[in-house]
Amino acid sequence: MSQSRLLKGIDWTTLILGFLIAAFGIMNVYSVNPDLGVKQVIWFGLGIFMVLVLIILSGNNRNFFEIYSPVIYIISVLLLVGVLIIGKEINGAKAWYRFGPLSLQPAEFAKIGTALLIANFINHSNANLKDFSFIGKILIIIGIPVVLILLQPDLGSVIIFCSLSIALYREGLNPWIIIAPIILLIIFLISIVQIPFYVLLFFGFIILAIALTILSFNYNQNVIDVMHGILVGLSIFFIVLIAACYSVQNLSEDTRESFGYLFPMRSLFFSEPILFNTVLFGLIGFFISITPILILKLTQQKEINNSPFKSQSGLAANVFSFSIIVSIILLFFTIAISFISPIIFEKLPKHQKERVMVLYEGEAKYRDTSGYNLLYAKTAIGSGELYGKGYNQGTIKKGRFVPEQQTDYIFTTVGEEWGFVGSASLVIVYAIFVARLFYLSEAQKSRFARFYGYAVSSVLFFHFFINIAMVVGLFPTVGIPLPFFSYGGSSLWGFTIMIGIFLIIHYKNSQSLI
């Protein structure tokens, strides 16, 4: 085989970007702690060695990882089971194996095994992500490692598994299966600190605006009937909200005290202006929702056949009825989420509640507890100003004010010593790196390779985005490392092997004549 033929399929752009990020990461870890910097070089070298072993094992078999994906998945699950039995507890989580000075976190490798097995499962010709039974099987594949990781507990790793939804969406998963939980999570978080009635009014008007916008600019009959069904559901939603508001206002004193115990974060009981606003805006929402429905009935009676508001018989009527039922169920589920969120929140451990409240009330209020890390992280990043204090010159870093500065909070070192220019440059390189992986994923010839590529890209994107958002105070503090940057053998090996497998698959597909 000629040298040019042998080199065909090696994506040098991805390799160079990956090595640049890893090298810059090693520099910053070394700046925090020289001993750890030297170890990071060793971990990275071992990660490269593991990829070379995988290259040798896969040989000329382009389907090697697809064939052995069930084995890799089972091994990763067994490692998760084993760590619960003989694992070492660190920082309250039993998530590591300890071999002398070496620690190994199996959750990092479970992401690889899960992504490979789902890719294998989806690659079957009968795979259909519109089929709920098929989706259920995929959820079982994801759910097994997620439950085992929750038992450790390690919430950060569980959040990363949500990134697989991006890859599933690319393969045909209904986007509402992804969007609906995100909306409910937002409502849950907002309802912790706001009157539930106001949260629900705001949510209702957002859905109303979306439905009316789609209805105004779309002439597809099924879509129009779905929007009408949603409007019917919204009209019922606003009336129920008004009724609930009146019911709560008229509760007895004893019942009020009971509810006050259940809702300690934000009382349901309010002054007359809040009652008035809920009723007023609820009625406005009701009339806006019901008006297009009245137009629908009017056009049906006048038999205006070319009206886009006219509902047809048969399939369209079924769509209309189904959308009414689904919208009412989802809207009432939203009401339930909004009212029980303070109860659930109050049951959380104190440190977890504080991590959420830091986002609302600022880190200064919790400077001696959960806000300490964030307070000094922001201070360190801000002190770097435009160009930074210079490599190994960070005063806050040297004072060890930020805990875990070599791992989850490594970005604070970048901000302090390299300034805004260095931080922005790192973010840009990461963005190009992730975008390149998405581009390569889309170019794959097989569904297996494409899904796995999207899974890898999505996992890296979640790690990168959440870690930086966490450090600057846009996301609660969770244990999520910055890829190829944070200190740690497990995470570095996991990312190196994960991307290494994808580049091996890409290389073999490029070498293939099929």
LUMFI-964509 format. One record per residue (C-alpha): x, z negated, y; residue number from 1; residue in three letters. Coordinates in steps of 0.05 Angstrom, whole numbers, m for minus. Layout:
N
PT        x        z        y   num   residu
PT        X        Z        Y   NUM      ala
...
! end
This chain:
514
PT        x        z        y   num   residu
PT        0        0        0     1      met
PT       28       19       68     2      ser
PT       44      m34      120     3      gln
PT       m9       m7      168     4      ser
PT      m61       m9      112     5      arg
PT      m40      m80       94     6      leu
PT      m48     m104      165     7      leu
PT     m115      m71      175     8      lys
PT     m170     m123      182     9      gly
PT     m127     m180      210    10      ile
PT     m161     m201      273    11      asp
PT     m102     m218      317    12      trp
PT     m146     m237      377    13      thr
PT     m179     m294      339    14      thr
PT     m113     m317      310    15      leu
PT      m77     m318      377    16      ile
PT     m135     m354      412    17      leu
PT     m138     m405      356    18      gly
PT      m63     m418      358    19      phe
PT      m65     m424      435    20      leu
PT     m120     m477      432    21      ile
PT      m85     m515      376    22      ala
PT      m18     m513      412    23      ala
PT      m48     m538      477    24      phe
PT      m85     m592      438    25      gly
PT      m20     m616      405    26      ile
PT       13     m619      474    27      met
PT      m43     m664      501    28      asn
PT      m44     m709      439    29      val
PT       32     m715      446    30      tyr
PT       22     m735      519    31      ser
PT      m25     m791      498    32      val
PT       18     m814      439    33      asn
PT       82     m777      418    34      pro
PT       78     m804      346    35      asp
PT        7     m777      339    36      leu
PT       29     m711      370    37      gly
PT       82     m702      315    38      val
PT       30     m719      262    39      lys
PT      m18     m668      292    40      gln
PT       35     m614      282    41      val
PT       41     m635      209    42      ile
PT      m35     m635      200    43      trp
PT      m40     m566      230    44      phe
PT       16     m540      186    45      gly
PT      m18     m568      124    46      leu
PT      m82     m535      146    47      gly
PT      m47     m467      151    48      ile
PT      m17     m480       82    49      phe
PT      m87     m494       53    50      met
PT     m111     m427       81    51      val
PT      m52     m392       49    52      leu
PT      m71     m424      m18    53      val
PT     m142     m398       m9    54      leu
PT     m114     m328        5    55      ile
PT      m75     m331      m61    56      ile
PT     m134     m359     m101    57      leu
PT     m182     m306      m75    58      ser
PT     m133     m250      m92    59      gly
PT     m167     m182      m89    60      asn
PT     m236     m210     m104    61      asn
PT     m276     m196      m40    62      arg
PT     m334     m238      m68    63      asn
PT     m292     m299      m85    64      phe
PT     m324     m347      m36    65      phe
PT     m393     m322      m51    66      glu
PT     m384     m332     m126    67      ile
PT     m354     m402     m119    68      tyr
PT     m398     m426      m61    69      ser
PT     m442     m469     m108    70      pro
PT     m379     m502     m135    71      val
PT     m352     m516      m65    72      ile
PT     m420     m544      m44    73      tyr
PT     m425     m590     m105    74      ile
PT     m354     m616      m94    75      ile
PT     m369     m631      m21    76      ser
PT     m433     m668      m40    77      val
PT     m396     m709      m93    78      leu
PT     m344     m727      m41    79      leu
PT     m400     m752        5    80      leu
PT     m429     m794      m52    81      val
PT     m360     m822      m69    82      gly
PT     m345     m843        2    83      val
PT     m407     m887        3    84      leu
PT     m380     m924      m58    85      ile
PT     m305     m929      m48    86      ile
PT     m297     m905       24    87      gly
PT     m262     m944       79    88      lys
PT     m306     m970      136    89      glu
PT     m279     m952      205    90      ile
PT     m317     m968      270    91      asn
PT     m379     m987      232    92      gly
PT     m384     m923      190    93      ala
PT     m364     m917      117    94      lys
PT     m343     m844      125    95      ala
PT     m269     m841      105    96      trp
PT     m227     m841       42    97      tyr
PT     m162     m878       53    98      arg
PT      m99     m857       16    99      phe
PT      m44     m900       44   100      gly
PT      m32     m876      115   101      pro
PT      m77     m816      105   102      leu
PT     m152     m816      119   103      ser
PT     m199     m761       97   104      leu
PT     m270     m751      124   105      gln
PT     m311     m710       73   106      pro
PT     m366     m694      124   107      ala
PT     m319     m643      156   108      glu
PT     m315     m604       90   109      phe
PT     m389     m612       75   110      ala
PT     m403     m565      134   111      lys
PT     m363     m511       99   112      ile
PT     m395     m520       31   113      gly
PT     m465     m521       61   114      thr
PT     m453     m458      103   115      ala
PT     m425     m421       43   116      leu
PT     m482     m439       m4   117      leu
PT     m536     m420       47   118      ile
PT     m499     m354       59   119      ala
PT     m500     m341      m16   120      asn
PT     m574     m360      m20   121      phe
PT     m593     m315       38   122      ile
PT     m553     m256       11   123      asn
PT     m603     m247      m45   124      his
PT     m646     m185      m37   125      ser
PT     m711     m226      m40   126      asn
PT     m690     m274       15   127      ala
PT     m745     m280       67   128      asn
PT     m740     m329      124   129      leu
PT     m813     m318      141   130      lys
PT     m832     m351       74   131      asp
PT     m841     m426       81   132      phe
PT     m822     m439        9   133      ser
PT     m756     m403       20   134      phe
PT     m744     m442       84   135      ile
PT     m759     m506       45   136      gly
PT     m704     m490       m5   137      lys
PT     m654     m480       51   138      ile
PT     m676     m546       82   139      leu
PT     m662     m580       15   140      ile
PT     m591     m551       15   141      ile
PT     m580     m577       85   142      ile
PT     m618     m642       74   143      gly
PT     m575     m668       16   144      ile
PT     m510     m674       55   145      pro
PT     m548     m695      118   146      val
PT     m581     m755       83   147      val
PT     m514     m775       52   148      leu
PT     m480     m772      121   149      ile
PT     m537     m812      153   150      leu
PT     m524     m867      101   151      leu
PT     m452     m875      126   152      gln
PT     m478     m872      183   153      pro
PT     m448     m814      223   154      asp
PT     m499     m786      273   155      leu
PT     m449     m739      305   156      gly
PT     m438     m699      241   157      ser
PT     m513     m696      229   158      val
PT     m523     m665      297   159      ile
PT     m473     m611      280   160      ile
PT     m514     m590      220   161      phe
PT     m569     m570      269   162      cys
PT     m523     m513      292   163      ser
PT     m539     m476      227   164      leu
PT     m607     m460      259   165      ser
PT     m572     m408      303   166      ile
PT     m547     m371      241   167      ala
PT     m615     m377      208   168      leu
PT     m648     m348      271   169      tyr
PT     m602     m288      266   170      arg
PT     m627     m276      195   171      glu
PT     m700     m277      215   172      gly
PT     m722     m350      223   173      leu
PT     m781     m357      270   174      asn
PT     m753     m383      336   175      pro
PT     m810     m432      345   176      trp
PT     m785     m470      284   177      ile
PT     m723     m484      326   178      ile
PT     m755     m489      395   179      ile
PT     m812     m537      376   180      ala
PT     m766     m595      353   181      pro
PT     m723     m586      416   182      ile
PT     m785     m591      460   183      ile
PT     m809     m653      422   184      leu
PT     m740     m685      429   185      leu
PT     m740     m673      504   186      ile
PT     m810     m704      509   187      ile
PT     m786     m763      468   188      phe
PT     m727     m776      513   189      leu
PT     m766     m768      578   190      ile
PT     m823     m812      554   191      ser
PT     m775     m869      545   192      ile
PT     m769     m878      621   193      val
PT     m831     m844      648   194      gln
PT     m906     m856      646   195      ile
PT     m930     m817      584   196      pro
PT     m989     m789      622   197      phe
PT     m944     m757      674   198      tyr
PT     m898     m729      620   199      val
PT     m956     m698      583   200      leu
PT     m986     m669      646   201      leu
PT     m920     m636      663   202      phe
PT     m913     m610      592   203      phe
PT     m984     m583      593   204      gly
PT     m973     m544      657   205      phe
PT     m907     m515      631   206      ile
PT     m942     m488      569   207      ile
PT    m1000     m464      613   208      leu
PT     m953     m425      659   209      ala
PT     m918     m393      599   210      ile
PT     m984     m373      566   211      ala
PT    m1013     m343      630   212      leu
PT     m948     m305      644   213      thr
PT     m948     m274      575   214      ile
PT    m1022     m259      580   215      leu
PT    m1012     m224      647   216      ser
PT     m957     m177      624   217      phe
PT     m974     m163      551   218      asn
PT    m1026     m116      522   219      tyr
PT    m1013     m127      448   220      asn
PT    m1079     m149      419   221      gln
PT    m1051     m202      371   222      asn
PT    m1008     m233      426   223      val
PT    m1067     m235      474   224      ile
PT    m1109     m271      421   225      asp
PT    m1053     m321      407   226      val
PT    m1049     m337      482   227      met
PT    m1124     m346      486   228      his
PT    m1121     m393      427   229      gly
PT    m1067     m433      462   230      ile
PT    m1110     m436      525   231      leu
PT    m1168     m464      485   232      val
PT    m1121     m516      457   233      gly
PT    m1095     m533      527   234      leu
PT    m1165     m542      555   235      ser
PT    m1180     m592      500   236      ile
PT    m1112     m625      512   237      phe
PT    m1126     m638      586   238      phe
PT    m1195     m667      572   239      ile
PT    m1167     m713      518   240      val
PT    m1112     m735      566   241      leu
PT    m1163     m754      619   242      ile
PT    m1205     m791      567   243      ala
PT    m1144     m829      543   244      ala
PT    m1126     m848      614   245      cys
PT    m1195     m877      626   246      tyr
PT    m1193     m914      559   247      ser
PT    m1127     m947      573   248      val
PT    m1149     m968      642   249      gln
PT    m1210    m1003      614   250      asn
PT    m1175    m1043      560   251      leu
PT    m1184    m1118      559   252      ser
PT    m1129    m1166      583   253      glu
PT    m1112    m1187      511   254      asp
PT    m1104    m1115      489   255      thr
PT    m1062    m1101      551   256      arg
PT    m1015    m1157      532   257      glu
PT    m1009    m1128      461   258      ser
PT     m994    m1059      488   259      phe
PT     m944    m1089      537   260      gly
PT     m906    m1116      477   261      tyr
PT     m907    m1049      443   262      leu
PT     m885    m1011      505   263      phe
PT     m832    m1056      537   264      pro
PT     m793     m999      568   265      met
PT     m850     m969      609   266      arg
PT     m919    m1001      614   267      ser
PT     m979     m957      601   268      leu
PT    m1019     m996      652   269      phe
PT    m1017     m969      722   270      phe
PT    m1047     m971      790   271      ser
PT    m1108     m931      813   272      glu
PT    m1066     m875      845   273      pro
PT    m1035     m858      778   274      ile
PT    m1104     m857      746   275      leu
PT    m1129     m813      802   276      phe
PT    m1070     m764      795   277      asn
PT    m1079     m759      720   278      thr
PT    m1153     m744      726   279      val
PT    m1143     m695      785   280      leu
PT    m1087     m654      754   281      phe
PT    m1119     m659      685   282      gly
PT    m1182     m627      713   283      leu
PT    m1141     m574      749   284      ile
PT    m1105     m558      684   285      gly
PT    m1171     m555      646   286      phe
PT    m1204     m506      694   287      phe
PT    m1142     m461      697   288      ile
PT    m1140     m461      620   289      ser
PT    m1214     m447      611   290      ile
PT    m1220     m390      663   291      thr
PT    m1188     m335      620   292      pro
PT    m1231     m357      561   293      ile
PT    m1294     m347      605   294      leu
PT    m1268     m278      625   295      ile
PT    m1259     m263      551   296      leu
PT    m1332     m281      536   297      lys
PT    m1356     m242      597   298      leu
PT    m1320     m178      574   299      thr
PT    m1347     m187      504   300      gln
PT    m1419     m191      530   301      gln
PT    m1410     m130      575   302      lys
PT    m1375      m92      519   303      glu
PT    m1318      m69      562   304      ile
PT    m1279      m38      505   305      asn
PT    m1216      m22      544   306      asn
PT    m1208      m93      571   307      ser
PT    m1143     m127      549   308      pro
PT    m1181     m193      547   309      phe
PT    m1230     m168      495   310      lys
PT    m1220     m201      427   311      ser
PT    m1229     m156      367   312      gln
PT    m1259     m173      299   313      ser
PT    m1223     m180      233   314      gly
PT    m1148     m196      236   315      leu
PT    m1148     m209      312   316      ala
PT    m1204     m259      305   317      ala
PT    m1166     m295      250   318      asn
PT    m1104     m297      295   319      val
PT    m1146     m326      351   320      phe
PT    m1176     m380      307   321      ser
PT    m1109     m397      275   322      phe
PT    m1074     m403      342   323      ser
PT    m1128     m451      367   324      ile
PT    m1119     m496      307   325      ile
PT    m1042     m495      310   326      val
PT    m1040     m506      385   327      ser
PT    m1087     m565      382   328      ile
PT    m1047     m597      325   329      ile
PT     m981     m588      362   330      leu
PT    m1009     m613      428   331      leu
PT    m1038     m675      396   332      phe
PT     m972     m686      360   333      phe
PT     m939     m682      428   334      thr
PT     m986     m736      454   335      ile
PT     m967     m780      395   336      ala
PT     m892     m769      407   337      ile
PT     m899     m787      480   338      ser
PT     m936     m852      467   339      phe
PT     m894     m877      408   340      ile
PT     m826     m859      436   341      ser
PT     m818     m926      473   342      pro
PT     m835     m963      409   343      ile
PT     m784     m924      368   344      ile
PT     m732     m931      424   345      phe
PT     m741    m1006      427   346      glu
PT     m725    m1012      352   347      lys
PT     m657     m978      360   348      leu
PT     m593    m1021      360   349      pro
PT     m573    m1044      429   350      lys
PT     m511    m1000      435   351      his
PT     m551     m937      417   352      gln
PT     m604     m954      469   353      lys
PT     m550     m964      521   354      glu
PT     m518     m897      505   355      arg
PT     m584     m863      521   356      val
PT     m599     m905      583   357      met
PT     m530     m889      611   358      val
PT     m556     m818      621   359      leu
PT     m614     m844      664   360      tyr
PT     m585     m904      700   361      glu
PT     m512     m885      705   362      gly
PT     m450     m913      672   363      glu
PT     m436     m965      726   364      ala
PT     m494    m1009      703   365      lys
PT     m464    m1010      632   366      tyr
PT     m391    m1011      653   367      arg
PT     m375    m1070      607   368      asp
PT     m409    m1040      545   369      thr
PT     m432     m969      529   370      ser
PT     m417     m941      598   371      gly
PT     m344     m963      598   372      tyr
PT     m316     m900      564   373      asn
PT     m356     m853      608   374      leu
PT     m339     m889      672   375      leu
PT     m264     m884      661   376      tyr
PT     m270     m814      631   377      ala
PT     m302     m789      695   378      lys
PT     m251     m827      736   379      thr
PT     m193     m795      698   380      ala
PT     m222     m725      703   381      ile
PT     m238     m732      777   382      gly
PT     m170     m760      793   383      ser
PT     m138     m695      769   384      gly
PT     m169     m658      827   385      glu
PT     m152     m583      830   386      leu
PT      m84     m577      796   387      tyr
PT      m76     m644      761   388      gly
PT      m22     m697      764   389      lys
PT       25     m660      719   390      gly
PT       40     m661      645   391      tyr
PT       51     m732      619   392      asn
PT       38     m760      688   393      gln
PT      m33     m786      680   394      gly
PT      m36     m857      706   395      thr
PT     m105     m873      676   396      ile
PT      m81     m844      610   397      lys
PT      m18     m887      612   398      lys
PT      m60     m948      627   399      gly
PT     m101     m936      563   400      arg
PT     m165     m945      603   401      phe
PT     m203     m893      561   402      val
PT     m212     m913      488   403      pro
PT     m203     m859      435   404      glu
PT     m169     m815      487   405      gln
PT     m131     m778      433   406      gln
PT     m194     m760      393   407      thr
PT     m264     m754      422   408      asp
PT     m242     m764      494   409      tyr
PT     m181     m718      493   410      ile
PT     m213     m675      548   411      phe
PT     m201     m731      598   412      thr
PT     m126     m721      590   413      thr
PT     m135     m647      606   414      val
PT     m175     m663      668   415      gly
PT     m126     m715      693   416      glu
PT      m61     m680      679   417      glu
PT      m81     m606      686   418      trp
PT     m136     m613      738   419      gly
PT     m196     m568      748   420      phe
PT     m155     m505      738   421      val
PT     m129     m528      670   422      gly
PT     m197     m554      648   423      ser
PT     m233     m491      669   424      ala
PT     m180     m448      635   425      ser
PT     m190     m486      570   426      leu
PT     m265     m478      574   427      val
PT     m257     m403      586   428      ile
PT     m210     m395      527   429      val
PT     m258     m433      482   430      tyr
PT     m316     m390      506   431      ala
PT     m277     m326      490   432      ile
PT     m256     m354      423   433      phe
PT     m328     m371      402   434      val
PT     m354     m305      430   435      ala
PT     m302     m267      390   436      arg
PT     m325     m302      326   437      leu
PT     m397     m284      340   438      phe
PT     m376     m212      353   439      tyr
PT     m338     m209      287   440      leu
PT     m398     m240      251   441      ser
PT     m445     m187      275   442      glu
PT     m397     m132      251   443      ala
PT     m396     m157      179   444      gln
PT     m420     m110      124   445      lys
PT     m455     m162       80   446      ser
PT     m509     m212       96   447      arg
PT     m466     m266       64   448      phe
PT     m407     m253      110   449      ala
PT     m452     m246      171   450      arg
PT     m489     m311      160   451      phe
PT     m425     m350      145   452      tyr
PT     m392     m321      207   453      gly
PT     m452     m342      250   454      tyr
PT     m451     m411      218   455      ala
PT     m377     m420      234   456      val
PT     m386     m395      305   457      ser
PT     m446     m441      316   458      ser
PT     m411     m502      288   459      val
PT     m352     m490      335   460      leu
PT     m398     m478      394   461      phe
PT     m436     m544      382   462      phe
PT     m372     m583      375   463      his
PT     m342     m553      438   464      phe
PT     m406     m559      480   465      phe
PT     m428     m629      458   466      ile
PT     m358     m659      463   467      asn
PT     m347     m636      535   468      ile
PT     m419     m653      555   469      ala
PT     m408     m722      525   470      met
PT     m343     m734      564   471      val
PT     m374     m714      631   472      val
PT     m438     m753      620   473      gly
PT     m488     m698      603   474      leu
PT     m498     m721      531   475      phe
PT     m499     m790      497   476      pro
PT     m434     m814      466   477      thr
PT     m428     m791      394   478      val
PT     m368     m782      348   479      gly
PT     m357     m707      356   480      ile
PT     m285     m682      362   481      pro
PT     m262     m622      404   482      leu
PT     m243     m566      354   483      pro
PT     m168     m555      344   484      phe
PT     m156     m604      400   485      phe
PT     m175     m675      382   486      ser
PT     m127     m715      339   487      tyr
PT     m145     m721      266   488      gly
PT     m125     m689      201   489      gly
PT     m195     m682      172   490      ser
PT     m225     m647      232   491      ser
PT     m164     m602      242   492      leu
PT     m163     m583      168   493      trp
PT     m238     m572      168   494      gly
PT     m237     m524      227   495      phe
PT     m175     m488      202   496      thr
PT     m204     m478      132   497      ile
PT     m272     m459      159   498      met
PT     m245     m404      205   499      ile
PT     m192     m385      154   500      gly
PT     m246     m370      101   501      ile
PT     m284     m327      151   502      phe
PT     m222     m288      170   503      leu
PT     m205     m278       96   504      ile
PT     m275     m251       84   505      ile
PT     m270     m206      146   506      his
PT     m202     m181      122   507      tyr
PT     m227     m163       52   508      lys
PT     m288     m129       80   509      asn
PT     m244      m88      127   510      ser
PT     m199      m68       69   511      gln
PT     m259      m46       27   512      ser
PT     m279       28       27   513      leu
PT     m352       10       16   514      ile
! end
